[in-house]
Amino acid sequence: MDTQAQHSERDRSSESDTGSEERSRFSRMRARVASALSWRRVLAGAVLATVALLLFSSYVVQPFLIPSRSMEPTLEVGDRILVNKLAYRFGSEPERGDVVVFDGTGSFVREDLDANPLTALVRGAAASLGLAQPADTDFVKRVVGVGGDRVVCCDARGRLAVNGTAVDEPYLYPGDTASRVPFDIVVPAGALWMMGDHRSRSSDSRDRLGSPGGGMVPVERVTGRVDWLGWPPARTGSLEGTGAFDGVRAPGGAHG
């Protein structure tokens, strides 16, 4: 027997096994690297998408979750609304009948100087994505009076009047009158008088009549106009406007 030939065959076999193991280790290592890079790409993509969505919701359209019954039947608990943040950015101002989201700090709620800024930041980010209820300072109501308007309630038919014109409000919750609490106010320039559509369940400008500011919301505190419903699927679409205030005249006598 040729022992040298046998040794050569064993050497070649050993070298082949070693090479196979090295290739296998290399393949496994390459697979791990590819997997890590893939997860990094996914994570980076998710972060970029979240940042883009946050920027979009901060400057263009922001989703909000409706937590209460104060705007029924127009908005229901659990609805996710889409707020047009560009509606009042280019010289336009809220009009009577608009449904808006606003920051009630200083008008509907007192300023909380002890609030945790980190908690507020996290909650605000979640609310901006429509994943959490809005902050306690965020409200959604309907604009009933703008600067200079005299709003009076109520007449014999339970209606309010704006600048002497009685207003029929078809969006009110069935069975509700314009208000159970009588009032007679004049809205200061640069401010708004806000009311919910479910008047018997809404805490709004009427409840702040005796507070500093008298329940008036500064125009600059308005976040945007509610233009669309994004959820649930059966209710998605544009939020219908109202012609309830079409006959109201501006304080100077012209149609508002």
Sequence and secondary structure as in RCSB ss.txt:
>XXXX:A:sequence
MDTQAQHSERDRSSESDTGSEERSRFSRMRARVASALSWRRVLAGAVLATVALLLFSSYVVQPFLIPSRSMEPTL
EVGDRILVNKLAYRFGSEPERGDVVVFDGTGSFVREDLDANPLTALVRGAAASLGLAQPADTDFVKRVVGVGGDR
VVCCDARGRLAVNGTAVDEPYLYPGDTASRVPFDIVVPAGALWMMGDHRSRSSDSRDRLGSPGGGMVPVERVTGR
VDWLGWPPARTGSLEGTGAFDGVRAPGGAHG
>XXXX:A:secstr
  HHHHHHHHHHHHHHHHHHHHHHHHHHHHHHHHHHHHHHHHHHHHHHHHHHHHHHHHHTEEEEE  SSTTTTTS
 TT EEEEETTTTSSS    TT EEEEE BTTTB   TT  HHHHHHHHHHHHTTSS   TTEEEEEEEE TT E
EEE  TTS EEETTEEE  TTS TT  S SS EEEE  TTEEEEE SSTTT   GGGGTTSTTTT EEGGGEEEE
EEEEEESGGG EE     TTTT B TTSSB 
